[in-house]
Amino acid sequence: MEAKKILIICSYPDSILSFRGPLICQFLKNDFEVHIACPNLTNNPISNELRNLNVNLHDLFLSRTSLNPFKDIKTIFNLFTIIQRIKPDKVFMYTVKPVIYGSIISSMARVKYLFPMITGLGFAFHNQIGKKNFLQIFTSKIVKFLYFIALKNSSKIFFQNQDDYNQFLTDRIINVNQKYFITNGSGVDTDFFQYSPITNKNVFLCISRLLVSKGIREYVFAAKEIKKTNQNARFLLAGWIDDNPDSIDLKELNQWIENKDIEFLGKLNNQIEVKKAISQCSVYVLPSYREGTPRSVLEAMSMGRPILTTDVPGCRQTVEIGSNGLLVPSMDELSLIQGVNFFLANKNKIDEMGNNSRELALSRFDAKIVNNAIFHEITQ
């Protein structure tokens, strides 16, 4: 009997093992022939590990953030060729362009079972919650239309929070008759991100792409203001400047570093480096404007850190207020300062709230639970 084939389409190679590793292993254990299409995959350091698992790798021409239509035409032809060669039984895809182009091209190639995952609404939707500009409005209309076309033939659509599902209904991208499933994010490897004792209760950490919509400016502003009166407080920032119209400018980042507003850790290249950074902090902070479900928050929870994040879709699902962390309004620097000051003034609560974070990660966000649910929904 010929093995069932599943194709996974994504835009960022570093996400494959850290986000989808357990799901890939689940497919392999159940006799699926697993194929992955992703940009810059075959020469990536993870390629050997994937090949050792007997995963088939395909380099995909795709620019995650480019709005150049000629590049996207090349992506369409490249992806169509890959799908025609593989002839998968099922296609699972995540992030914006893989979902849109993967769904449309797979439908054209007559793949019967399509499973897109909406991992967050991204730059194109931020005009609804922040300052509007022409680029965002234009991009938003185009992306919504493409989502509408792409998702029509989905077997089941995965969302990482209820708010994103409701947003797609409100925007009439999908209808109430389409099948969907809400996951608790992508899950977190609670065995790898084990509990780590908190040794210094003055250290705050944010790990993120350096985007305006991640609340990086609010985080740095809070750091500057608090350090005026509390020199013991430390604010760590890890991340990188992304090829994205929403990115922080390098000049601005260098100014923060030069002024010692934050301690910049640079880009964390693997889970070991992420784990090391989280182990240094007492409280994890993410002042994002909107998320799917923030992976870095789940990793910090798994390591027993209280969470200070914003009361927005994706983020609010990670916090039980007063139990494992605090929620503050997004784009509100003063509220973020108050949240930081709460932890500085109530250091006796940090360990207790961190323990509650760990318990919540184990019970709700463990990758084994999340990926078992996704696998079941795809294969049932």
Disulfide bonds with the S-S distance in Angstrom:
none
